[in-house]
Amino acid sequence: MKGPVDPKYLTLAQRLREVREHTATSQRALARAIGVTHKTIQRYEKGQIHFTVQRLEAMAQAMHVPEQELRKPPGAPIVRTFRPQRPKHSPPTPPGLTSAVALESLLEDRTFPQGQPV
């Protein structure tokens, strides 16, 4: 929606940018997460186009913040929600083995001194 920018909407647009920058989320990453172009995110942040409540919820989720954070006035403290950690990498697989086979073969090859398998 183009035309004069509603001051209330401009406040929401400014808060969107503030939260996005605080969460170190790029416009491109946010755009990919909610299914729009980065140009659309730029226009949201300038108050040039409006977004739906559903889009607001999607942006909050993508930035790992409660939706209420985007509704606060600019300059208000930002509270992040839990951000899932990336899975840790597993140890390297011995050459010539697939990971599932590697674990099995390592367990089969090991025995206790009494001859009992591990």
N, C-alpha and C positions, 0 to 999 in steps of 0.2 A: 504494500500500500504506500503510494507516494503522496506527497503534499506536505502540509505543515506537520511538524513533529509534536505530538502531545508530550508535555513536560513529564507527565507520570511515566509514559512509555520510555522516554529518554533516560530516566532514572533507572529503569529496569535494564535497558540496553547497556548503560555504563556499568551497572553491577555485573552483568554477564561478562563483559571484558575484564573487569577487575578479578572476578573469581577464576576465569580462564587463565589469566596470567599468573595468579597466585598458585594455581594447581599445576603450572608448567605444562599446560595443554596447548598445543599449537592450534591455529584455526583449521589447518588441514586435518589434523587428527580428530578434532571435534566434529568437523564436517563428515569425515568418513564414518565416525561412530554413530551419527544420527541420520546418515543417508542424504546429505545435501552437499553442495559445493562450498569451497572455502570462501568464495565470493558472497554466498548467502550469509555465512557467518559474519563477514565484514559488514554487510548491510544490516544484520541484526544489531551488531554492536554500535553502529552509527544511528540506529533508530529509523533507518530508511524503510524497512519492512517489518511487519509484525509477525510474531510467531504464536502458535497455539499453546494451550496449557500442556498438551501431550508432548509437544516439541520441547517445552521448558523442562518437563520431567525427564525426557530423554537426555537433554544436555546435562542436567544435574547428575544423572546416573553415570554418564560418560566421564564426568569430571570427579566422580566419587565424592559428591557433596549432597547433603539433604536438599530437597527442592526449596525449602524455606530460605536457604542461603542466597538463592538468586532473587528472592523477593525482598531481601533486606535493603536498606538504603546504601548507596555507595559509601565506602569508608568503614562500614561495620566490620568487626572481626569475622574471619572466615573459619568455620569448623568443618574439617574433613571427616568423612566416614572411613571405616576400615577399607583399605585397599588390598585386595588379594595379592599375596606374594607370588612371584614367579617360581615355578618348580625348580629345585636345585638339579644340576646336571648329575647324571650317574657317572660312576667311574668309567674310564675307557675300557672297551671290550678287547680282550686279547686278540692278536691277529689271527684271522682265519675262522673266527667263531661269531655267530650272531649272539646278541645279548641274552636271549632265552637259553640258547644252547651253552653259552659260556658259563652261566651260573650252574646249570646242571652238571656239566663236565667237571667243573671245579669241585663241586660237592662229591661227585663220584670218585675223583682221584684222591681225595684226602681220607686218611684213616688215622685212628688213634694208635698209640704204640701197642695196645692190646689187640689190634686188628679189627676193632669195631669201626664201622663207617660213621662219618660225621653226621 
